[in-house]
Amino acid sequence: MHPAMTHELARIKQAELLQYAATDRLARTATGNRPRSIDAVTLGSRLHRTLLRLGHALRGAPAGAGA
């Protein structure tokens, strides 16, 4: 490939990365200014399911169970 073509492709890629970074920065500032609420029902449900799975994993399942 000709060096001028390689340079042009690198320049285009760099411009794309800079545009992506600017968009990402804008998105972060837009969401960072507002307070985030925690949905306690969803959090509790997920925590409960995780603890149940952890309990089953720690106890171990008998051979052939769940097949």
C-alpha positions, 0 to 999 in steps of 0.5 A: 500500500502506498504511504500516502494511502496509509497516512490518509486511512490513519487520519480518517480513523483518528478523526472517527475516534475523536468524534466518538470520544466527543460523543461519549463525553457528551453522553457522560456529562448528560447522565452524570448531572442527574441523581440516580434512584435505586429501584429497591424492588428490583434490587431485592429480587435480584439479591434474593435470586442470587442468594438462592443460587449461592445457597444451592451451589454451596450445598451442592446438588445430588447426582442426577438432580436437575437433569 
